[in-house]
Amino acid sequence: MVAADLHVHTDNSDGTFRLSEVPPAARAAGLDAVAVTDHDRVHPDLDAPVVDRDGVTVIHGIELRVDAGDQQVDVLGYGVRPTDALVAEIDRLQRDRVERGRTILDCLEARLGVSIPVDPERGLGRPDIARAVVESDADYESVGAVFGDLIGDGEPCYVARDIPSFERGRELLADACAVVGLAHPLRYPEPAAALDLAPRLDAVEAAYPYGARGHTGANGELTVEDVRAVAERHDLVVTGGSDAHDRSLGDTGLSTDAYERFREAFDARL
C-alpha cells in the first residue's frame, strides 16, 4: 500500500491541482504524505520545508531539468529553503519558459489553424499546452497524441529550453534542500548513463509508474531492481511517486516502511 507520494505537481507549474486540493486528494488516496515538486518553481504558499495540512504531511520540493551532457535529466529537491542563488535561477528559468511557450504556441496556431487558449506565463509547461490543444482541436483527443505529433522532443513544434548543467543544478539544490535525488532514471533515452549520476546525489527515485500515462521505461535494458541495487550499493535514499500532473495521487509511491526510512534520512539532513 502506498503511504507517501513524493512526486506531485500543482498548477504552480504544469499540474492541475491547486495546492489546497492536494491534502484532501491525498487523504482520499490513503496517503500520509506528499511532496509538491513543481517544475522549476518553489510553491509560494509553502513557507517551510515541511508543513502539516489537514493531517497530511506536505514536503516542499522542486523538480529541475538539467543538462547531463549526453541527455537531459530531472533532479528532485526535497525540503526546500530557497537560497538567493536558487531564486535567481528559478527567475531565469521562468523567463525562458515564457519565451519558449510563446514560440510553441505560435508554431501550433500556425500549423493547426486554431487559436490555443493559453497565455505564456511563468510555470507554463508542455502538458498545459497539450491540454489546451485537446480542448481546441477536434483532431487531438489526448495529451499523448499532441506530444507524439507536435511538441515532443524532435517534433515540429518542439522548442528546447535553456537549462542549467547537471553540476550547477546539483549545487543549487544541495544548498537549498535536505535531500536531492535523481527522478525516474528509467525514463531517459540512456537510462544507464542517467543512473550513473545517482551516486553524486543523495537519493534516487525507485518507485515510479513506468508504463502508465505514456511514462515509458527503459525498454528492458534496466529494471527497477537495478535502480534499487544502485541505491543500496551507494547508500542512497530511495524515493518514489506518481509524477502526478492530473487529478490522481498515490498511483505509485513509498510504502509506510519505505517512507519511514526516507523521513529518517530526510529529517537528519533537514
Backbone as CSV, one residue per row, in Angstrom:
resi,resn,N_x,N_y,N_z,CA_x,CA_y,CA_z,C_x,C_y,C_z
1,MET,0.843,-1.199,0.000,0.000,0.000,0.000,0.873,1.241,0.000
2,VAL,0.513,2.243,-0.809,1.293,3.470,-0.910,0.922,4.401,0.244
3,ALA,1.937,4.846,0.998,1.718,5.767,2.109,2.181,7.180,1.787
4,ALA,3.127,7.316,0.838,3.674,8.633,0.509,3.906,8.740,-0.988
5,ASP,3.389,9.804,-1.566,3.595,10.119,-2.979,4.515,11.334,-3.024
6,LEU,5.770,11.102,-3.346,6.793,12.149,-3.237,7.141,12.784,-4.580
7,HIS,6.170,12.840,-5.490,6.410,13.460,-6.798,5.062,13.934,-7.347
8,VAL,4.678,15.154,-6.959,3.356,15.688,-7.281,3.510,17.107,-7.823
9,HIS,2.758,17.400,-8.883,2.782,18.741,-9.478,1.449,19.438,-9.266
10,THR,1.503,20.753,-9.104,0.300,21.566,-8.953,0.216,22.566,-10.102
11,ASP,-0.828,23.400,-10.052,-0.968,24.418,-11.090,0.036,25.552,-10.937
12,ASN,0.921,25.447,-9.951,2.058,26.355,-9.858,3.043,26.098,-11.000
13,SER,3.031,24.867,-11.544,3.773,24.578,-12.781,2.790,24.000,-13.775
14,ASP,2.906,22.735,-14.129,2.045,22.195,-15.187,1.114,21.098,-14.700
15,GLY,0.805,21.117,-13.405,-0.193,20.197,-12.881,-1.579,20.825,-12.905
16,THR,-2.561,20.074,-12.491,-3.939,20.577,-12.474,-4.470,20.814,-11.060
17,PHE,-3.839,20.255,-10.038,-4.239,20.500,-8.663,-3.899,21.921,-8.224
18,ARG,-4.827,22.591,-7.542,-4.460,23.716,-6.694,-3.872,23.134,-5.407
19,LEU,-2.999,23.872,-4.757,-2.363,23.340,-3.554,-3.405,22.944,-2.517
20,SER,-4.468,23.731,-2.379,-5.499,23.429,-1.383,-6.211,22.111,-1.658
21,GLU,-6.134,21.637,-2.902,-6.802,20.388,-3.256,-5.939,19.158,-2.980
22,VAL,-4.653,19.376,-2.753,-3.746,18.235,-2.596,-4.013,17.454,-1.313
23,PRO,-4.113,18.094,-0.128,-4.352,17.300,1.079,-5.623,16.460,1.047
24,PRO,-6.793,17.004,0.638,-7.967,16.115,0.593,-7.820,14.980,-0.411
25,ALA,-7.150,15.255,-1.552,-6.921,14.182,-2.517,-5.980,13.134,-1.940
26,ALA,-4.993,13.578,-1.173,-4.072,12.641,-0.529,-4.796,11.772,0.491
27,ARG,-5.643,12.394,1.297,-6.415,11.613,2.280,-7.312,10.606,1.576
28,ALA,-7.954,11.033,0.491,-8.839,10.125,-0.237,-8.080,8.938,-0.800
29,ALA,-6.790,9.146,-1.108,-5.956,8.068,-1.639,-5.281,7.256,-0.534
30,GLY,-5.552,7.603,0.719,-4.975,6.870,1.842,-3.530,7.210,2.124
31,LEU,-3.088,8.395,1.709,-1.697,8.793,1.868,-1.474,9.525,3.194
32,ASP,-0.289,9.316,3.758,0.140,10.084,4.926,0.912,11.339,4.527
33,ALA,1.568,11.295,3.352,2.460,12.386,2.969,2.515,12.535,1.462
34,VAL,2.754,13.764,1.032,3.019,14.061,-0.369,4.183,15.046,-0.431
35,ALA,4.855,15.074,-1.558,5.848,16.109,-1.822,5.403,16.877,-3.053
36,VAL,5.287,18.181,-2.923,4.947,19.060,-4.045,6.256,19.438,-4.731
37,THR,6.423,18.963,-5.965,7.697,19.090,-6.677,7.465,19.757,-8.025
38,ASP,7.031,21.008,-8.000,6.720,21.696,-9.245,7.974,21.958,-10.072
39,HIS,7.796,21.974,-11.383,8.914,22.172,-12.294,9.472,23.590,-12.173
40,ASP,10.745,23.671,-11.823,11.488,24.932,-11.860,10.850,26.022,-11.006
41,ARG,10.082,25.639,-10.001,9.433,26.624,-9.139,9.310,26.086,-7.720
42,VAL,9.499,26.971,-6.747,9.063,26.672,-5.385,7.640,27.174,-5.254
43,HIS,6.872,26.574,-4.354,5.467,26.968,-4.240,5.342,28.157,-3.282
44,PRO,4.730,29.266,-3.723,4.665,30.461,-2.876,3.834,30.276,-1.613
45,ASP,2.974,29.269,-1.580,2.113,29.063,-0.421,2.628,27.987,0.527
46,LEU,3.846,27.524,0.302,4.510,26.621,1.247,5.676,27.384,1.848
47,ASP,5.542,27.772,3.112,6.508,28.673,3.731,7.518,27.965,4.623
48,ALA,7.572,26.651,4.524,8.528,25.875,5.315,8.873,24.606,4.542
49,PRO,10.001,23.978,4.878,10.373,22.748,4.161,9.359,21.623,4.305
50,VAL,8.670,21.576,5.448,7.632,20.565,5.697,6.498,21.250,6.448
51,VAL,5.272,21.017,6.018,4.117,21.571,6.719,3.071,20.479,6.889
52,ASP,2.185,20.680,7.846,1.033,19.805,8.025,-0.193,20.528,7.496
53,ARG,-0.886,19.911,6.551,-2.104,20.480,6.010,-3.227,19.462,6.158
54,ASP,-4.126,19.773,7.086,-5.306,18.919,7.286,-4.926,17.470,7.560
55,GLY,-3.885,17.292,8.367,-3.471,15.956,8.752,-2.587,15.237,7.760
56,VAL,-2.205,15.911,6.676,-1.307,15.331,5.674,0.024,16.067,5.729
57,THR,1.126,15.321,5.767,2.449,15.925,5.703,2.734,16.335,4.267
58,VAL,3.015,17.626,4.076,3.333,18.150,2.752,4.786,18.613,2.761
59,ILE,5.601,17.942,1.969,7.017,18.284,1.841,7.167,19.246,0.673
60,HIS,7.831,20.349,0.919,8.050,21.351,-0.124,9.248,20.922,-0.967
61,GLY,8.983,20.640,-2.234,10.045,20.187,-3.124,10.110,21.000,-4.399
62,ILE,10.970,20.568,-5.295,11.140,21.201,-6.596,11.735,20.176,-7.547
63,GLU,11.403,20.281,-8.818,11.991,19.426,-9.846,12.682,20.315,-10.877
64,LEU,13.971,20.097,-11.062,14.752,20.859,-12.036,15.160,19.963,-13.193
65,ARG,14.967,20.450,-14.408,15.527,19.793,-15.592,16.951,20.314,-15.776
66,VAL,17.911,19.384,-15.955,19.312,19.764,-16.088,19.925,19.049,-17.283
67,ASP,21.033,19.581,-17.740,21.748,19.039,-18.892,22.915,18.192,-18.393
68,ALA,22.811,16.886,-18.630,23.863,15.968,-18.189,24.882,15.691,-19.283
69,GLY,24.856,16.482,-20.358,25.827,16.322,-21.438,25.283,15.478,-22.561
70,ASP,25.083,14.198,-22.292,24.564,13.295,-23.319,23.043,13.321,-23.399
71,GLN,22.396,13.845,-22.369,20.939,13.909,-22.337,20.500,14.846,-21.212
72,GLN,19.228,15.168,-21.194,18.656,15.957,-20.121,18.006,15.023,-19.108
73,VAL,18.161,15.354,-17.838,17.551,14.562,-16.777,16.871,15.502,-15.789
74,ASP,16.073,14.925,-14.904,15.366,15.702,-13.891,15.903,15.369,-12.509
75,VAL,16.074,16.413,-11.705,16.595,16.272,-10.346,15.557,16.820,-9.381
76,LEU,15.269,16.045,-8.352,14.269,16.411,-7.352,14.939,16.889,-6.075
77,GLY,14.474,18.016,-5.571,14.935,18.507,-4.278,13.802,18.454,-3.272
78,TYR,14.075,17.936,-2.072,13.058,17.798,-1.024,13.439,18.630,0.202
79,GLY,12.449,19.350,0.758,12.701,20.172,1.932,13.363,21.485,1.553
80,VAL,12.710,22.244,0.696,13.311,23.449,0.137,13.332,24.587,1.153
81,ARG,14.503,25.190,1.284,14.667,26.516,1.892,15.331,27.367,0.824
82,PRO,14.569,28.160,0.070,15.125,28.830,-1.111,16.299,29.737,-0.780
83,THR,17.395,29.529,-1.481,18.548,30.415,-1.377,18.441,31.503,-2.445
84,ASP,19.244,32.563,-2.285,19.252,33.623,-3.292,19.645,33.065,-4.660
85,ALA,20.608,32.148,-4.668,21.072,31.592,-5.938,19.985,30.764,-6.611
86,LEU,19.255,29.971,-5.829,18.175,29.163,-6.408,17.054,30.065,-6.918
87,VAL,16.695,31.087,-6.159,15.635,32.003,-6.592,16.025,32.694,-7.893
88,ALA,17.287,33.108,-8.007,17.746,33.765,-9.233,17.664,32.820,-10.423
89,GLU,18.031,31.558,-10.221,17.968,30.595,-11.319,16.520,30.282,-11.686
90,ILE,15.656,30.171,-10.693,14.241,29.962,-10.968,13.680,31.114,-11.800
91,ASP,14.027,32.342,-11.445,13.556,33.501,-12.210,14.018,33.415,-13.662
92,ARG,15.271,33.029,-13.857,15.797,32.910,-15.224,15.061,31.810,-15.976
93,LEU,14.853,30.687,-15.336,14.169,29.575,-15.987,12.728,29.927,-16.332
94,GLN,12.076,30.695,-15.484,10.693,31.057,-15.772,10.597,32.047,-16.931
95,ARG,11.547,32.956,-17.036,11.568,33.837,-18.211,11.750,33.013,-19.482
96,ASP,12.608,32.012,-19.398,12.829,31.133,-20.549,11.566,30.340,-20.871
97,ARG,10.836,29.885,-19.843,9.595,29.142,-20.068,8.559,30.008,-20.792
98,VAL,8.478,31.279,-20.419,7.517,32.171,-21.063,7.846,32.320,-22.549
99,GLU,9.116,32.574,-22.852,9.514,32.736,-24.251,9.335,31.437,-25.030
100,ARG,9.693,30.341,-24.397,9.508,29.043,-25.059,8.037,28.766,-25.330
101,GLY,7.196,29.027,-24.332,5.765,28.793,-24.504,5.182,29.626,-25.624
102,ARG,5.613,30.876,-25.711,5.112,31.745,-26.772,5.508,31.202,-28.145
103,THR,6.731,30.729,-28.266,7.204,30.198,-29.546,6.450,28.926,-29.927
104,ILE,6.230,28.028,-28.945,5.483,26.800,-29.210,4.056,27.127,-29.637
105,LEU,3.417,28.047,-28.944,2.038,28.401,-29.267,1.926,29.014,-30.660
106,ASP,2.870,29.882,-31.001,2.864,30.465,-32.349,2.962,29.373,-33.410
107,CYS,3.833,28.400,-33.173,4.013,27.303,-34.119,2.734,26.472,-34.231
108,LEU,2.136,26.138,-33.090,0.928,25.319,-33.103,-0.228,26.025,-33.807
109,GLU,-0.410,27.298,-33.514,-1.528,28.022,-34.120,-1.353,28.148,-35.624
110,ALA,-0.103,28.364,-36.061,0.152,28.439,-37.499,-0.058,27.083,-38.161
111,ARG,0.336,26.008,-37.473,0.267,24.669,-38.061,-1.159,24.124,-38.061
112,LEU,-1.896,24.369,-36.977,-3.224,23.779,-36.825,-4.337,24.699,-37.314
113,GLY,-4.044,25.983,-37.400,-5.070,26.926,-37.842,-6.157,27.170,-36.821
114,VAL,-5.823,26.997,-35.535,-6.778,27.256,-34.460,-6.110,28.144,-33.419
115,SER,-6.921,28.808,-32.617,-6.403,29.593,-31.501,-6.269,28.689,-30.278
116,ILE,-5.093,28.708,-29.648,-4.836,27.875,-28.472,-5.040,28.744,-27.232
117,PRO,-6.019,28.422,-26.374,-6.359,29.292,-25.244,-5.415,29.142,-24.054
118,VAL,-4.172,29.537,-24.254,-3.175,29.502,-23.186,-2.380,30.795,-23.250
119,ASP,-2.144,31.408,-22.085,-1.293,32.590,-22.030,0.119,32.170,-21.652
120,PRO,1.129,32.623,-22.395,2.506,32.345,-21.990,2.789,33.034,-20.653
121,GLU,3.025,32.257,-19.611,3.231,32.823,-18.287,4.167,31.918,-17.500
122,ARG,4.619,32.437,-16.374,5.520,31.679,-15.519,4.858,30.370,-15.113
123,GLY,5.631,29.301,-15.137,5.103,27.993,-14.775,4.540,27.202,-15.929
124,LEU,4.380,27.842,-17.094,3.789,27.149,-18.233,4.663,25.977,-18.666
125,GLY,4.034,24.831,-18.883,4.738,23.650,-19.362,4.042,23.041,-20.557
126,ARG,4.714,22.119,-21.208,4.118,21.484,-22.378,2.814,20.741,-22.070
127,PRO,2.651,20.102,-20.887,1.356,19.492,-20.613,0.210,20.493,-20.615
128,ASP,0.463,21.726,-20.116,-0.571,22.759,-20.167,-0.969,23.035,-21.614
129,ILE,0.040,23.179,-22.467,-0.217,23.475,-23.878,-0.931,22.305,-24.541
130,ALA,-0.508,21.088,-24.243,-1.131,19.908,-24.849,-2.597,19.793,-24.444
131,ARG,-2.912,20.058,-23.178,-4.313,20.009,-22.744,-5.148,21.051,-23.492
132,ALA,-4.554,22.230,-23.734,-5.281,23.274,-24.458,-5.498,22.891,-25.918
133,VAL,-4.535,22.182,-26.521,-4.728,21.712,-27.896,-5.875,20.716,-27.951
134,VAL,-5.940,19.806,-26.989,-7.039,18.831,-26.958,-8.392,19.544,-26.863
135,GLU,-8.429,20.631,-26.090,-9.677,21.384,-25.955,-10.038,22.138,-27.232
136,SER,-9.028,22.471,-28.056,-9.236,23.395,-29.182,-9.309,22.729,-30.544
137,ASP,-8.746,21.525,-30.668,-8.631,20.891,-31.973,-9.252,19.499,-31.918
138,ALA,-10.292,19.305,-32.687,-11.022,18.033,-32.659,-10.183,16.872,-33.141
139,ASP,-9.088,17.134,-33.836,-8.237,16.058,-34.331,-7.377,15.442,-33.230
140,TYR,-7.314,16.091,-32.058,-6.474,15.591,-30.976,-7.329,15.293,-29.758
141,GLU,-7.294,14.040,-29.342,-8.136,13.592,-28.239,-7.342,13.312,-26.966
142,SER,-6.009,13.369,-27.027,-5.217,13.060,-25.842,-3.948,13.898,-25.812
143,VAL,-3.479,14.128,-24.601,-2.215,14.850,-24.415,-1.076,14.090,-25.078
144,GLY,-1.096,12.763,-24.966,-0.030,11.956,-25.572,0.054,12.138,-27.072
145,ALA,-1.095,12.268,-27.725,-1.100,12.454,-29.173,-0.495,13.797,-29.554
146,VAL,-0.755,14.821,-28.750,-0.183,16.144,-29.027,1.335,16.092,-28.893
147,PHE,1.810,15.426,-27.856,3.258,15.281,-27.703,3.829,14.481,-28.868
148,GLY,3.169,13.371,-29.203,3.705,12.491,-30.236,3.777,13.124,-31.603
149,ASP,2.822,13.992,-31.918,2.769,14.594,-33.248,3.413,15.963,-33.336
150,LEU,3.385,16.711,-32.214,3.656,18.139,-32.339,4.737,18.698,-31.411
151,ILE,4.674,18.391,-30.113,5.533,19.132,-29.181,6.503,18.258,-28.404
152,GLY,6.504,16.942,-28.679,7.509,16.087,-28.065,8.885,16.380,-28.627
153,ASP,9.907,15.871,-27.978,11.285,16.098,-28.434,11.433,15.705,-29.900
154,GLY,11.932,16.645,-30.698,12.167,16.378,-32.113,10.973,16.585,-33.015
155,GLU,9.796,16.860,-32.436,8.598,17.083,-33.246,8.557,18.527,-33.756
156,PRO,7.679,18.844,-34.727,7.789,20.116,-35.453,7.631,21.373,-34.609
157,CYS,6.901,21.305,-33.483,6.722,22.498,-32.652,7.484,22.402,-31.326
158,TYR,8.415,21.465,-31.259,9.254,21.365,-30.063,10.237,22.524,-30.019
159,VAL,10.431,23.084,-28.835,11.418,24.145,-28.623,12.249,23.763,-27.406
160,ALA,13.549,23.738,-27.572,14.445,23.373,-26.473,14.475,24.480,-25.425
161,ARG,14.778,24.105,-24.202,14.901,25.060,-23.106,16.357,25.338,-22.799
162,ASP,16.587,26.468,-22.169,17.922,26.853,-21.710,18.027,26.452,-20.243
163,ILE,18.625,25.297,-19.980,18.616,24.728,-18.635,20.028,24.677,-18.060
164,PRO,20.151,24.587,-16.741,21.492,24.514,-16.131,22.132,23.149,-16.359
165,SER,23.427,23.109,-16.176,24.130,21.832,-16.232,23.746,20.981,-15.033
166,PHE,24.010,19.686,-15.143,23.749,18.789,-14.024,24.481,19.268,-12.778
167,GLU,25.744,19.617,-12.919,26.530,20.012,-11.753,25.989,21.291,-11.129
168,ARG,25.613,22.260,-11.972,25.051,23.502,-11.446,23.725,23.242,-10.740
169,GLY,22.862,22.456,-11.340,21.600,22.126,-10.707,21.797,21.390,-9.399
170,ARG,22.735,20.457,-9.400,23.026,19.708,-8.177,23.482,20.640,-7.064
171,GLU,24.358,21.569,-7.388,24.860,22.504,-6.382,23.756,23.407,-5.844
172,LEU,22.916,23.911,-6.750,21.827,24.787,-6.313,20.887,24.072,-5.355
173,LEU,20.525,22.834,-5.686,19.597,22.101,-4.838,20.267,21.603,-3.561
174,ALA,21.528,21.235,-3.639,22.224,20.784,-2.434,22.290,21.884,-1.389
175,ASP,22.426,23.129,-1.828,22.487,24.259,-0.898,21.123,24.619,-0.328
176,ALA,20.050,24.243,-1.039,18.715,24.693,-0.652,17.822,23.601,-0.086
177,CYS,18.176,22.335,-0.286,17.269,21.230,0.030,17.926,20.226,0.970
178,ALA,17.095,19.516,1.716,17.605,18.493,2.627,18.065,17.253,1.876
179,VAL,17.323,16.851,0.854,17.638,15.656,0.070,17.501,16.005,-1.402
180,VAL,18.475,15.569,-2.203,18.460,15.802,-3.653,18.581,14.452,-4.348
181,GLY,17.664,14.172,-5.273,17.669,12.857,-5.897,17.402,12.894,-7.389
182,LEU,17.784,11.818,-8.040,17.522,11.648,-9.468,16.096,11.154,-9.666
183,ALA,15.353,11.836,-10.531,13.982,11.429,-10.825,13.960,10.343,-11.896
184,HIS,12.985,9.439,-11.774,12.640,8.401,-12.760,13.793,8.004,-13.714
185,PRO,14.828,7.338,-13.216,16.014,7.064,-14.039,15.767,6.207,-15.268
186,LEU,14.696,5.422,-15.291,14.458,4.554,-16.442,13.668,5.231,-17.554
187,ARG,13.316,6.492,-17.393,12.540,7.197,-18.418,13.410,7.796,-19.515
188,TYR,14.708,7.911,-19.279,15.554,8.670,-20.191,16.014,7.833,-21.376
189,PRO,16.434,8.493,-22.464,16.921,7.732,-23.627,18.083,6.815,-23.286
190,GLU,18.942,7.255,-22.359,20.082,6.450,-21.922,19.975,6.217,-20.411
191,PRO,19.171,5.263,-19.987,18.937,5.078,-18.553,20.188,4.694,-17.773
192,ALA,21.090,3.933,-18.383,22.306,3.551,-17.670,23.165,4.774,-17.368
193,ALA,23.265,5.676,-18.349,24.028,6.906,-18.140,23.369,7.770,-17.076
194,ALA,22.036,7.818,-17.086,21.328,8.584,-16.066,21.577,7.994,-14.682
195,LEU,21.489,6.682,-14.591,21.669,6.032,-13.297,23.093,6.220,-12.772
196,ASP,24.053,6.388,-13.660,25.430,6.661,-13.235,25.561,7.981,-12.488
197,LEU,24.571,8.879,-12.664,24.600,10.168,-11.972,24.141,10.049,-10.525
198,ALA,23.360,9.019,-10.225,22.726,8.907,-8.915,23.709,8.953,-7.753
199,PRO,24.884,8.290,-7.818,25.801,8.335,-6.675,26.332,9.723,-6.350
200,ARG,26.147,10.683,-7.253,26.570,12.055,-6.987,25.488,12.854,-6.268
201,LEU,24.374,12.185,-5.983,23.257,12.802,-5.290,23.000,12.069,-3.976
202,ASP,21.926,12.469,-3.290,21.561,11.825,-2.026,20.595,10.670,-2.221
203,ALA,19.852,10.692,-3.350,18.707,9.795,-3.467,18.468,9.429,-4.920
204,VAL,17.617,8.424,-5.100,17.189,8.033,-6.439,15.740,7.566,-6.357
205,GLU,14.952,7.916,-7.364,13.545,7.549,-7.389,13.408,6.129,-7.929
206,ALA,12.983,5.225,-7.061,12.864,3.819,-7.457,11.429,3.429,-7.783
207,ALA,10.454,4.012,-7.082,9.045,3.705,-7.338,8.488,4.770,-8.272
208,TYR,8.041,4.326,-9.457,7.568,5.260,-10.470,6.622,4.507,-11.407
209,PRO,5.586,5.177,-11.948,4.600,4.461,-12.764,5.043,4.245,-14.210
210,TYR,6.168,3.548,-14.388,6.613,3.232,-15.755,5.517,2.461,-16.488
211,GLY,5.274,2.873,-17.708,4.247,2.230,-18.499,2.881,2.867,-18.379
212,ALA,2.668,3.726,-17.376,1.376,4.386,-17.205,1.412,5.775,-17.831
213,ARG,0.304,6.181,-18.436,0.142,7.534,-18.979,1.306,7.926,-19.881
214,GLY,1.840,6.948,-20.613,2.930,7.257,-21.525,4.280,7.386,-20.862
215,HIS,4.353,7.069,-19.568,5.613,7.193,-18.841,6.447,5.933,-19.076
216,THR,7.089,5.893,-20.215,7.782,4.686,-20.628,9.024,4.429,-19.792
217,GLY,9.451,3.176,-19.786,10.654,2.770,-19.090,11.792,2.560,-20.052
218,ALA,12.739,1.730,-19.677,13.996,1.602,-20.404,13.992,0.467,-21.417
219,ASN,12.807,0.034,-21.810,12.702,-0.994,-22.851,13.495,-2.252,-22.528
220,GLY,13.493,-2.626,-21.269,14.117,-3.875,-20.876,15.604,-3.808,-20.610
221,GLU,16.240,-2.668,-20.853,17.684,-2.580,-20.615,18.002,-2.676,-19.133
222,LEU,17.234,-1.966,-18.326,17.395,-1.983,-16.882,16.019,-2.157,-16.253
223,THR,15.998,-2.521,-14.988,14.746,-2.683,-14.260,14.792,-1.863,-12.984
224,VAL,13.651,-1.775,-12.333,13.592,-1.076,-11.049,14.511,-1.742,-10.039
225,GLU,14.679,-3.050,-10.149,15.606,-3.727,-9.234,17.042,-3.239,-9.428
226,ASP,17.407,-2.899,-10.653,18.732,-2.304,-10.877,18.841,-0.955,-10.177
227,VAL,17.763,-0.186,-10.208,17.762,1.111,-9.528,17.930,0.907,-8.029
228,ARG,17.204,-0.049,-7.477,17.306,-0.314,-6.044,18.698,-0.837,-5.674
229,ALA,19.302,-1.589,-6.569,20.651,-2.093,-6.305,21.657,-0.954,-6.246
230,VAL,21.517,0.031,-7.128,22.390,1.202,-7.088,22.193,1.965,-5.781
231,ALA,20.940,2.107,-5.353,20.660,2.794,-4.099,21.327,2.082,-2.921
232,GLU,21.225,0.761,-2.913,21.829,0.008,-1.812,23.351,0.079,-1.860
233,ARG,23.900,-0.042,-3.061,25.355,-0.051,-3.219,25.978,1.267,-2.776
234,HIS,25.279,2.377,-3.028,25.837,3.695,-2.745,25.161,4.377,-1.560
235,ASP,24.394,3.622,-0.801,23.746,4.132,0.408,22.909,5.364,0.097
236,LEU,22.094,5.272,-0.948,21.233,6.376,-1.352,19.846,6.236,-0.736
237,VAL,19.231,7.371,-0.479,17.841,7.384,-0.039,16.963,6.967,-1.217
238,VAL,15.969,6.131,-0.966,15.026,5.719,-2.006,13.781,6.600,-1.930
239,THR,13.401,7.178,-3.069,12.179,7.961,-3.137,11.231,7.317,-4.140
240,GLY,10.020,7.858,-4.220,9.063,7.321,-5.179,7.809,8.164,-5.219
241,GLY,7.170,8.183,-6.374,5.933,8.941,-6.500,5.301,8.779,-7.860
242,SER,4.123,9.355,-7.988,3.312,9.158,-9.184,3.643,10.125,-10.307
243,ASP,4.409,11.190,-10.017,4.639,12.249,-11.005,3.302,12.812,-11.469
244,ALA,2.405,13.016,-10.503,1.032,13.410,-10.823,0.980,14.800,-11.438
245,HIS,0.420,14.857,-12.642,0.079,16.123,-13.280,-1.440,16.266,-13.385
246,ASP,-2.146,15.173,-13.167,-3.599,15.178,-13.291,-4.230,15.155,-11.903
247,ARG,-5.367,14.512,-11.757,-6.130,14.568,-10.507,-5.981,13.308,-9.675
248,SER,-4.992,12.496,-9.962,-4.846,11.217,-9.276,-3.545,11.191,-8.490
249,LEU,-3.637,10.862,-7.210,-2.461,10.735,-6.353,-2.321,9.291,-5.877
250,GLY,-1.084,8.932,-5.556,-0.838,7.648,-4.916,-0.855,6.450,-5.828
251,ASP,-0.839,6.664,-7.156,-0.766,5.522,-8.065,0.498,4.716,-7.811
252,THR,1.556,5.417,-7.460,2.847,4.806,-7.128,3.480,5.669,-6.044
253,GLY,4.320,5.060,-5.238,4.993,5.819,-4.181,5.664,4.888,-3.201
254,LEU,5.850,5.387,-1.995,6.547,4.621,-0.972,5.564,3.970,-0.005
255,SER,5.901,2.748,0.404,5.145,2.079,1.460,5.424,2.782,2.789
256,THR,4.683,2.409,3.813,4.897,3.005,5.135,6.333,2.808,5.596
257,ASP,6.869,1.601,5.466,8.242,1.336,5.903,9.246,2.136,5.080
258,ALA,9.036,2.192,3.766,9.971,2.929,2.910,9.902,4.422,3.207
259,TYR,8.703,4.925,3.479,8.579,6.349,3.802,9.241,6.655,5.141
260,GLU,9.116,5.766,6.100,9.792,5.972,7.385,11.297,6.044,7.198
261,ARG,11.840,5.206,6.322,13.288,5.261,6.049,13.654,6.574,5.360
262,PHE,12.812,7.011,4.422,13.048,8.301,3.785,13.025,9.419,4.819
263,ARG,12.001,9.442,5.670,11.882,10.517,6.645,13.039,10.535,7.633
264,GLU,13.529,9.356,8.001,14.679,9.310,8.909,15.887,10.006,8.279
265,ALA,16.155,9.691,7.025,17.280,10.324,6.329,16.994,11.808,6.074
266,PHE,15.776,12.112,5.680,15.379,13.489,5.399,15.505,14.358,6.659
267,ASP,14.956,13.895,7.758,14.995,14.676,8.996,16.423,14.893,9.477
268,ALA,17.292,13.913,9.258,18.690,14.059,9.688,19.412,15.123,8.878
269,ARG,18.958,15.380,7.645,19.611,16.370,6.790,18.927,17.735,6.826
270,LEU,17.710,17.778,7.412,16.917,18.990,7.358,17.552,20.115,8.213
